[in-house]
């Protein structure tokens, strides 16, 4: 009876006017900020890992797995550590990369592009991987950023449950804030395993999203940027 009540409650919830059953496999982009509870950091990382391990052990038990098996005994703890320390570490602002800016002493005033930044994220609808490449570019307003920091910013926002549209905009807004310029571009090309390994099971398609700000939001600059990326 309790399970039936839970299912009824879940199916009765609505998002943007649709029930969870109506949404099915569709992906909704509901906001720029990653949805977080106000007390998201009430528990320490150690406490979160301990709690997740207990809950994941219960999931494994419900699925009928033998937790006494040598290969499975440590899985709940491994999953908990992976969630907090690795694949969802971008949820914690304490892990945000520290970025230093430098004067543009080289007087380089054209676009700078860091392309083919490999990232691994997870779809927030099914918690399965999103694997892709990000290309980021900016035109200096007088300050420059270390190249590795561009990669780290991409990784930070990727390491959380994500929607690709949100990820694209979060990276762009972070770069705009740090570099104090609107002249920023972000292009992401990614494969979603929720599409390729389940549901429609289309292994050939990929998803491309883009943000063009300031000077990049012209046909000439977009063409120039895409030519650089494709060479």
N, C-alpha and C positions, 0 to 999 in steps of 0.2 A: 504493500500500500504506500509506503514512504517513497519508493522508487517511482511509482505511478504519479504521485503528487509532484515529485521533482520534475519529471518529464513534462507534465501538464504546465507547470510554472515556467519552465524553459521555453516551451513552444508558445506560451502566451506573451512573452516579452516581445517588444517591438523595437526596431532600429530604423530610423528614417521612414517610419510608417509601414515597414515590412516586418513580418514575423521571422524568427530565425529559420523556420522551415521554408518560408518564401525565398529568403536570401540564398539558401543552399550553398552552392559553390561560388556565388558571385562575391566580388571583393568591393567593399565600400570604403571610401576615403572620407572619414568623418571629421578630421581636424588635423591641424598642423602639428600640435603637440602630441607626444606619445601619451595615451591615456594612463594616468597614474593615480593611485589613491592618495589622499592628503597625508596619510600616515605610512607612506610606502617605505620609509626608512626607520620606522619604529624599532624593528628588529635589526640586530647586527648581522653581518654576512654569515658569521658562524651559526647564529640562531636560525637564519633562513635555511642554511644547508642542512641542519639537523632536522628541521621541520619538513623540508622537501623530501629528504631521504625516507622519512616515515610515510609520507603520503605516496611516494612513488612505489615503495614496497607494497602498499595496499593496492595500488593499481596492478602491479605484477601478480599479486595474490588473486585479485578478482579475475584476471585473465587466465588463471589456472597454472601459472608457472611455479615450479618447485624451487623455492628460495633456499632450500638446503643443498641444492646442487652447487658444487665447487665453483662453476663458471658464473653463477648468478648471485652468489652470496653478497658480493661487494658492489653489485650494480646500483642499488639505490643511492649509496654514498657517492659512487662515481658520477651518476647523473646529476646529483645535487651540486657537486663541486663544478661540473661542467657548466651547469646553468648559471651559477653565481659568478664564478671566476673567469669563465670563457665566453660562451656564445651569447649570454645576456648581460655581460659586464657593462655594456653601454647604458643600461638603465640607471646606474649609479653615477651621479654627478662627480663623485670623488675620483672617478676614472677618466674624467674629461681631460684631453691632452693639454698640457700647459704650452702656450704659444708665445714666442718672442718675435717682435717685429724689428726689422733693420731698415736703416735709411737706404733708399735706392741710389746708392753712390755710383752705380754703373750707368745711371740715366737710361735704363732700358724701359722704353715707354710703349712697347708693342705687347701683344698678348703673350702670356706665359701659360703653357699647357703641361699638365701632368696627366698622361693618358695611360689607359690599360691598368688602372689600379684594381687588382683583384680583391673582391670582398665576398664574405659569406654572411648571410643574414638568415632570418627565419620568418616565414609568413605568419602573421598574427592570427590568421583564421584557422590554420591547421597545425601550426608549429612544426612545419617541415621546411627544409632549406630553400633559400633563394641564393643562387650562385651567379655572380656577374662581374662586370667590369665597369668602373666609373672613370669618366674623363672630366677633369676640372680645369678651369682656366680663369685667369683674371688679368686685368690691366692695372698696373700699379698707380696708386694715387699719391705716391711719394714714399710708400713703405713696401717692403717685401717680406715674405715669410719663408722659412726654411722648407725645402722641398719635401722632406720626410713628414713635415707637419700636415701637408695636404693629404698624404696617405692616412695619417693617424686620425684626422678628422673624419674621413670617410669610414674608417674602421669603427670609430666610436659610435657613430650613429647607426651603423649597420648591425652592431652587436646588441640588438634588442628585437623583440617581436615587431615586425615592420609591415608597412604597405609601401610599395615602390614609389608612389607619388609623394608620400610623406617624406621618405628617405631623401629623395631628390631635393625637395624644398628645404629640409632641415640642413643639409650640407650647404646649400646655397646661402641660406640666411646666416649660418655660422660664419662663412667666409666673408660675407658682406659686413657683418658686425666686426670681425677681427681686422679686416683690411680697410675698413672705413671707406668703402666704395661700392657703388651699385654695379660696377663693371665686372661681373662674375658670371660664369657659365658652368653648368653641370649637365652632363649627359650620362645616363645609366642604361646599360644593355644587360638584361639578366634573364636567367631561366628559373622558372618557379616550379619546384617539384610537386606542388599541389596541383599543377596542371599536367606535368609530364608523367608523374608516377601514380596518380590517382585521378578520380573524376573522369574528365575527358580523355586522359592518358595520351596527350599530344606531346611527343618528345622532340618535335622539330621546331616549334615556335619559341620565340623569346619576346620579352617586353622591353620597349624602349621608352624612356621618359627624358624630358629635357627642361632645363631652366635657362633662359637667356635674359640677363639683366643689363641695364645701362647701354653702353656702346655695343654690347653683344646682340642686342635686340634689333638688329638690322639685317637685311638679306645678305649684304656684302660680308659682314662679320661672321654670320652663321655659315656662309659658304666657305670662308677662309678657315674657320675653325674645323669644319668637317673635312676639308682637304687635308689639314694637318693630321687629324685623327686617323684618316684612312690611308695615310702613306706609310 
